[in-house]
């Protein structure tokens, strides 16, 4: 079964919009786990417009499943991850002004940088994953960095699937198989939803984990958080 890690950035965005502590991020993360969620993902950005760096520390004691911290490995982010020591760190090449993640790493161009960063996290027993586009050359480049996993950037799949193009999953299936052949675990995320998650999971081999936030929280407005989490878990069996 593919694990469901719930990205709680949108909960933090809602909290921050009023300047108080409602909804309470810690309580929501705890509830997500009680409802069956198998991981909590956060993606702090330098301007802390949703997840605050303090949140990363506050979540640590209550995440009893898997704790995944995503972000651009600038010095402040590296320091945070080393201090919090989550289960997994996912490296994402975000521009500081990016609304959301919009590209994977060029693993050839940034090979030396990624090797240095990944080595530091691995020395501290933090599993590493890097965000990549579904391009086999980038998967091969990822293998050379020493990363333990990749996270396939699924926006193009989600966009194409919504238009009826089922062939859009093929590059992801090929890249997942290439990663497996190279000894790398496969995660995925970005714009995955109740509508497309089963098809993606059924067609991408040995998918270990998906990280879903925006769609899951949006769907929960209509269907309820506990219901939606269990709907994902059913589709990911």
C-alpha positions as CSV (number, residue, x, y, z in Angstrom):
1,X,0.0,0.0,0.0
2,X,1.2,3.5,-0.9
3,X,1.5,5.7,2.2
4,X,-0.5,9.0,2.4
5,X,1.4,11.9,3.9
6,X,-0.8,15.0,4.4
7,X,0.7,18.4,3.7
8,X,-0.7,20.8,6.3
9,X,0.5,24.0,4.7
10,X,-3.1,25.1,3.8
11,X,-4.1,24.7,7.5
12,X,-1.3,27.1,8.4
13,X,-2.4,29.5,5.7
14,X,-5.9,29.6,7.1
15,X,-4.5,30.1,10.6
16,X,-2.2,32.9,9.6
17,X,-5.0,34.8,7.7
18,X,-6.5,35.9,11.0
19,X,-3.3,36.1,13.0
20,X,-4.5,33.8,15.8
21,X,-4.3,30.1,16.4
22,X,-7.5,28.8,14.7
23,X,-7.4,26.3,13.2
24,X,-4.7,24.9,15.5
25,X,-2.0,23.3,13.3
26,X,-0.8,20.9,16.0
27,X,-4.4,19.6,16.7
28,X,-5.1,19.2,13.0
29,X,-1.9,17.2,12.5
30,X,-2.7,15.0,15.4
31,X,-6.3,14.4,14.1
32,X,-5.0,13.6,10.7
33,X,-2.9,10.8,12.2
34,X,-5.8,9.6,14.3
35,X,-8.0,9.5,11.1
36,X,-5.4,7.2,9.5
37,X,-3.0,9.5,7.8
38,X,0.4,7.9,7.6
39,X,2.6,11.0,7.6
40,X,2.7,14.8,8.0
41,X,4.4,17.0,5.4
42,X,5.3,20.6,5.8
43,X,7.0,23.0,3.4
44,X,8.3,26.1,5.2
45,X,9.3,28.9,2.9
46,X,11.7,31.8,3.8
47,X,8.8,34.3,4.2
48,X,6.9,31.9,6.5
49,X,3.7,32.8,4.7
50,X,2.1,29.5,5.8
51,X,4.2,27.1,7.8
52,X,6.4,29.0,10.2
53,X,9.8,27.7,11.2
54,X,8.5,27.5,14.8
55,X,5.8,25.1,13.6
56,X,8.5,22.6,12.5
57,X,9.7,22.3,16.1
58,X,6.2,22.3,17.6
59,X,5.1,19.4,15.3
60,X,8.0,17.2,16.1
61,X,6.7,15.7,19.4
62,X,3.2,15.0,18.0
63,X,4.1,13.4,14.7
64,X,4.1,9.7,15.5
65,X,3.9,8.5,11.9
66,X,6.3,9.9,9.4
67,X,7.5,13.5,9.4
68,X,8.5,15.0,6.1
69,X,9.9,18.5,5.7
70,X,10.2,19.9,2.2
71,X,12.0,22.9,1.0
72,X,14.8,24.7,-0.8
73,X,18.1,23.8,1.0
74,X,19.2,27.3,1.8
75,X,21.3,27.6,5.0
76,X,18.4,28.4,7.2
77,X,16.4,25.4,5.9
78,X,19.3,23.1,6.4
79,X,19.8,24.3,9.9
80,X,16.1,23.8,10.7
81,X,16.1,20.2,9.3
82,X,19.2,19.2,11.2
83,X,17.7,20.6,14.4
84,X,14.3,19.0,14.0
85,X,15.6,15.7,12.6
86,X,12.4,14.6,10.7
87,X,12.0,11.1,9.2
88,X,12.6,12.5,5.7
89,X,13.7,15.7,4.0
90,X,12.5,16.5,0.5
91,X,14.7,18.9,-1.4
92,X,12.8,21.3,-3.7
93,X,14.4,24.0,-5.9
94,X,11.9,26.7,-5.1
95,X,12.4,30.3,-6.0
96,X,11.8,32.5,-2.9
97,X,8.8,34.1,-4.6
98,X,7.2,30.9,-5.9
99,X,3.5,30.5,-5.0
100,X,4.0,26.8,-5.1
101,X,6.6,24.3,-6.3
102,X,6.8,24.5,-10.1
103,X,9.9,22.5,-11.3
104,X,12.2,19.7,-10.3
105,X,15.9,19.7,-9.9
106,X,18.3,19.7,-12.7
107,X,20.2,16.8,-11.1
108,X,23.1,17.0,-13.6
109,X,23.7,20.8,-13.2
110,X,23.4,20.8,-9.4
111,X,25.0,17.4,-8.8
112,X,27.9,18.6,-6.6
113,X,25.6,20.8,-4.5
114,X,23.1,18.0,-4.0
115,X,25.8,15.6,-3.0
116,X,27.0,17.9,-0.3
117,X,23.6,18.6,1.1
118,X,22.4,15.0,0.9
119,X,25.6,13.7,2.6
120,X,25.0,16.1,5.5
121,X,21.5,14.9,6.1
122,X,22.4,11.2,5.7
123,X,25.2,11.7,8.3
124,X,22.4,12.7,10.6
125,X,20.2,9.7,9.8
126,X,17.6,11.8,7.9
127,X,16.2,10.0,4.8
128,X,16.6,12.2,1.7
129,X,14.4,12.7,-1.3
130,X,14.7,15.1,-4.2
131,X,12.0,16.6,-6.2
132,X,12.4,15.8,-9.9
133,X,10.5,16.1,-13.2
134,X,9.6,12.8,-15.0
135,X,12.7,12.8,-17.2
136,X,14.9,9.7,-17.1
137,X,18.1,11.7,-17.4
138,X,17.1,13.5,-14.2
139,X,16.4,10.2,-12.5
140,X,19.9,9.0,-13.5
141,X,21.4,12.2,-12.2
142,X,19.5,11.8,-8.9
143,X,21.1,8.4,-8.4
144,X,24.5,10.0,-8.7
145,X,23.7,12.3,-5.8
146,X,23.3,9.5,-3.2
147,X,19.6,10.3,-2.5
148,X,17.5,7.5,-1.1
149,X,14.3,8.6,-2.8
150,X,12.9,10.9,-5.5
151,X,9.6,12.7,-5.5
152,X,8.1,12.8,-8.9
153,X,6.6,16.2,-9.7
154,X,3.1,15.3,-10.9
155,X,1.5,18.7,-12.0
156,X,1.8,17.8,-15.7
157,X,0.1,14.4,-15.1
158,X,-2.7,16.0,-13.1
159,X,-3.3,18.7,-15.7
160,X,-3.3,16.2,-18.6
161,X,-5.4,13.6,-16.8
162,X,-8.1,16.3,-16.2
163,X,-8.3,16.8,-19.9
164,X,-8.7,13.0,-20.6
165,X,-5.2,12.3,-21.6
166,X,-4.4,8.9,-19.8
167,X,-1.1,8.6,-21.7
168,X,0.3,11.3,-19.5
169,X,1.1,8.8,-16.8
170,X,3.6,6.9,-19.0
171,X,6.7,9.1,-18.3
172,X,6.0,8.7,-14.6
173,X,5.8,4.9,-14.9
174,X,9.0,4.8,-16.9
175,X,10.9,7.1,-14.5
176,X,9.6,5.2,-11.5
177,X,10.9,1.9,-13.0
178,X,14.2,3.5,-13.8
179,X,14.6,4.8,-10.2
180,X,13.7,1.3,-8.9
181,X,16.4,-0.2,-11.2
182,X,18.9,2.3,-9.8
183,X,17.9,1.4,-6.2
184,X,16.0,4.6,-5.4
185,X,12.6,4.7,-3.7
186,X,9.7,6.6,-5.4
187,X,7.5,9.2,-3.9
188,X,5.1,11.6,-5.8
189,X,3.3,14.8,-5.2
190,X,1.7,18.0,-6.6
191,X,-2.0,18.3,-7.7
192,X,-2.8,14.7,-6.9
193,X,-6.4,14.4,-5.9
194,X,-9.3,12.0,-5.2
195,X,-10.1,12.2,-8.9
196,X,-6.6,11.1,-10.2
197,X,-4.8,9.3,-7.4
198,X,-6.1,5.7,-8.0
199,X,-5.2,5.8,-11.7
200,X,-1.7,7.2,-10.9
201,X,-1.0,4.7,-8.2
202,X,-2.3,1.8,-10.3
203,X,0.0,2.8,-13.2
204,X,3.2,3.8,-11.4
205,X,5.2,0.8,-10.0
206,X,6.2,0.5,-6.4
207,X,5.0,4.0,-5.4
208,X,6.0,4.3,-1.7
209,X,4.4,7.6,-0.7
210,X,2.3,10.5,-1.9
211,X,2.3,13.9,-0.4
212,X,-1.1,15.7,-0.8
213,X,-2.2,19.0,0.6
214,X,-4.1,21.5,-1.4
215,X,-6.6,19.1,-3.0
216,X,-7.1,17.1,0.2
217,X,-7.8,20.1,2.3
218,X,-10.1,21.6,-0.4
219,X,-12.0,18.3,-0.7
220,X,-12.3,18.2,3.1
221,X,-14.3,21.4,3.1
222,X,-17.2,19.5,1.4
223,X,-16.6,16.0,2.6
224,X,-14.9,16.3,6.0
225,X,-11.3,15.7,6.9
226,X,-11.7,12.2,8.3
227,X,-13.9,11.0,5.3
228,X,-11.4,12.4,2.8
229,X,-8.4,10.8,4.4
230,X,-10.1,7.4,4.4
231,X,-11.2,7.9,0.8
232,X,-7.5,8.4,-0.1
233,X,-6.4,5.4,1.9
234,X,-9.0,3.2,0.0
235,X,-7.7,4.4,-3.4
236,X,-4.1,3.8,-2.4
237,X,-4.6,0.2,-1.3
